[in-house]
Every structure is written in C-alpha cells, then in structure tokens.
C-alpha cells in the first residue's frame, strides 16, 4: 500500500499537482516474512511432466531448471540465447510500468543479476522446438509484432505477467500439485541444485542472488535431505568397506 501510494504521489508531483511527496517522509511498514516453499524433486518432476508438449514448454523448463525470475524469462530475446554454444544471457526484464500500466523492458538492477548460464541439453532441445514453432506462427500471422522475444503471444507481442501467472495456476491444478507462488519455481531450482551437492556460492551465481544469505535461506529447506545423504555416505565409508 505504501509503495503504491508513493508512486501515485510521485506522479502528482511531476504533474505539479502537489509540491512534494508526503509519503517520502514516512517510513514504510516492515514486510511480513514470506516462507519459501519450493517443490520437492518428486514434485518438480511432476511439474515437468505436466508441461510436456505445451506451446510454452520451454518457458517453464527455463523457470524451474535455471531459476530465472518471471520478468527475466518473459523479457528474453533470441539475441540473448546462443543455441550453438548452448548458453543463455540474462540482461533485462519485462515489467509492468506502475504509472502507465503498460509493459516495459528494463535492464537488470545489479551486476550480479546480469549473468550467462549454460543450458541443460533438455532445455536446449525444447528451445529449438520452440523456435521452429514460433517461426510457423510468424509465417501464419497477418501482422506479427517482432520485438525479438523468445516467449511471446501467437502474434509476437509480449506475454503479460498476469496471463503467465494464470497459465502457471492451470498447470499445477492439472498436475494435482500443491499451490505455491510462481516465484517458488525459482526457489525450487535452487533447492534441487543444493540437494544435488552444488555449492551454495555456485547456486547464488546461477540464480543471481544479491547475497549468499538468500541462497542459504533456501538451503535450510533441503538441509535434512542433504544430512540423510551425508549419513548414508558416512555409513558406506566407515562400515561398508570392510
């Protein structure tokens, strides 16, 4: 509420309706802690099964495998993807402009958010299929808007985040998965990587976290699973080698 009011009053200042923004003098209320609720590995596999064959299958594979933010995925351009090298660059985001309500492309806020990631083979294959499908849609469209987006509507325009979210809800409902936030796909990517023994510092770089503490907060959710694996390895090292 405070953020929305402050943005609205900023517009009023620019329009010279008021001299200053009174909301700028007020400390915003502290935000409640939001619990991280990533999918387990089994749930992640069910999600992947549910998106097989969808028009935007590659969008969901990137989200859950690489942990890109919603705006980062929807803002991807083909210039950001090197299919020959099998890499993907994150350089910007598609966001809703709070003043106009329209969609705008913005550069990532921090250097850590700007990153180049290797594409898993399955994701690369899905992107190649998606590129072919999009080429057919471009051929069939009467008036194709061409901002070079990887993920666009059937006429080439940007996908609104609200519609992307609705698609996500339909997918998890159809798969019978528990309700989570769309952002929890990003946390799922982190938790799967951590559970596979990928160092937290590497996971931090992949997801573009600003601080290692953000990554370690997700680590707490997979720590029991990692501890059980460690106990199993310890058993094998100490007692199964005789």
C-alpha positions, 0 to 999 in steps of 0.5 A: 500500500505504501509503495503504491501510494508513493508512486501515485504521489510521485506522479502528482508531483511531476504533474505539479499537482502537489509540491512534494511527496508526503509519503517520502517522509514516512517510513514504510511498514516492515514486510511480513516474512514470506516462507519459501516453499519450493517443490520437492524433486518428486514434485518438480518432476511432476511439474515437468511432466505436466508441461510436456508438449505445451506451446510454452514448454520451454518457458517453464523448463527455463523457470524451474531448471535455471531459476530465472525470475518471471520478468527475466524469462518473459523479457528474453530475446533470441539475441540473448540465447546462443543455441550453438554454444548452448548458453543463455544471457540474462540482461533485462526484464519485462515489467509492468510500468506502475504509472502507465500500466503498460509493459516495459523492458528494463535492464537488470538492477545489479551486476550480479543479476546480469549473468550467462548460464549454460543450458541443460541439453533438455532445455536446449532441445525444447528451445529449438522446438520452440523456435521452429514453432514460433517461426510457423506462427510468424509465417501464419500471422497477418501482422506479427509484432517482432520485438525479438522475444523468445516467449511471446503471444501467437502474434509476437507481442509480449506475454503479460505477467498476469496471463503467465501467472494464470497459465502457471495456476492451470498447470499445477491444478492439472498436475494435482500439485500443491499451490505455491507462488510462481516465484517458488519455481525459482526457489525450487531450482535452487533447492534441487541444485543444493540437494544435488551437492552444488555449492551454495556460492555456485547456486547464488551465481546461477540464480543471481542472488544479491547475497549468499544469505538468500541462497542459504535461506533456501538451503535450510529447506533441503538441509535434512535431505542433504544430512540423510545423504551425508549419513548414508555416505558416512555409513558406506565409508566407515562400515561398508568397506570392510 
